Amino acid sequence: MKKEQLKPITLTSEQIEILYNNREEEPDDRESVPGFEGWSVDCDTDTGDYDGEKGSMIDYEIYLYNKEGEFIGEAIGGYFNNVSGHKFEDLTFYPPEPETPESKLNDFLKEISDDDSLNVKQKAKRLREYLEKLENA
């Protein structure tokens, strides 16, 4: 059976704030967002831009998870500093693109290019092995 492609989900700033705060609460203490009971969001402020004037991280990745903890989508936004914490605007969470042979190859190329433990010859060998595996599949 083919897995259904997820659609983008738009949430208000208030809904996102509730889902963000829920990630640290016990299940019985969580505030409910109708239609998203048990869901949560998490933020990676390291992926954003630094606004030196305000001393804040802005436009970072925010991840949406369903109640089973499965990744549902990603949005870019938010505002964070150590004084006011996270502030959110209304955001649309986009699901990950379905995997294709091309996307797998791109992921592999990024992985080996980012691997500083390998020298050029080792990277070339791994690439040849990967391409050979693709040709024989």
N, C-alpha and C positions, 0 to 999 in steps of 0.2 A: 504494500500500500504506500502510495506517495505521500510524504509529509506536506501538509498544507502550508503555503507561504504566508507568513504573518504580515499583517498590515500595520502601517504606522499608527501610533497611539498618541493623541494629544492630551496632555494633562495641564490643569491650571497650576499656578504657583502654590496655591493653598494645598492642593492635592499632593504635589511633589513634596512639600514640607512635611505633611503628615506621613507620607510613605518613607521619607528620609528618617524622621524621628522614630518610626516603628522598628527600624532595624535593630535598635538597642533595647526594645521593650520585650517583656515576657508576653507570650501569645495572648494571655487573658487581659493584659493591660493595654493592648494596642488599640489605637483609635481607628475607626473604620472609614474607608473611602468606598462608597457604593460602587459595586462592579469590580473593585480591586481589593477585596477582602484578603488579608494575609500577604499582599504584595509589598515590595520594598524597593527603595532606590539606594544606590551607593555612588559616591563621587570620587574622582581622581583629580585632585587639584593640581597635581604635577603635570598634567597634560594641557593646562591652560596657559594664558598669557599673564604676565605680571604688569599691573598698573602701578608704577612707582609713585605716581602722584597721590594715589589713594592707599598705597601700601596693601594692595589686595590682588588676589588671583581672580581672573575673570575668564569666561568662556572656556570652561574645562569640560571633560567628558563626564556625563552622568548616565548611570546604567540602571535599567529597569529589570526587575526579577519578579516572576510570578510566585505564588505561594509554595510551589514545589522547589523554589530556588533556581529555576531555569532562567537563563538569560533571554530576555524578550526584545530588548532594543537599547539604543544609545541615542542620547541627545547631547548637543553642545550648548552650554550656557552657564549660568550661575555666577555668583559673586561671593568671594570668601575672604575674610581676614580674621585674625585672632580676637578681635574685639566684638564684632557683630556675628561671627559664625557664618553659616551659609545663608544666602538670600537667593531665591529662585524667581524666574519669570515663567510665564506659560511656555511650555516646550513640547515639541513633537519628538517622540522616540521612534527611531527607525530600526526595523529588524535587520539582522545581519543578512548580507547577500548570500544566496544559496551557493554552495561549493560547486565549482566547475573544475575541469582539468587545468584551465588557465589560472584560476584563482589559487589552486593548490601549488602550481609551479611558482607563481608570484610569491606566495608565502614561503616556499622553500628557498627561493633566491634571496629574499630578505633575511631569512634565518641564517643562511651561510655567509652572507655579506656582513652581517652584524656580529658573527662569531669571531672574536679577536683571538681565540685560542688556536685557530687554524691559519696556516700560511697559505699562500696563493696556490701552491701545488696540491695541498690537501683539499682546498675548496674546489679546485678543478676536478680532482678525482671524485669527490662526492657528487658534483654536478653530472659528470659522465655516468656514474652509477645510477643516479636518479633518472636521467634521460633514457638510459638503457632499460630500466625498469618500466618506464612509460611505453617505450616501443614494443616491449614484450607483453604488455597487458592486453 
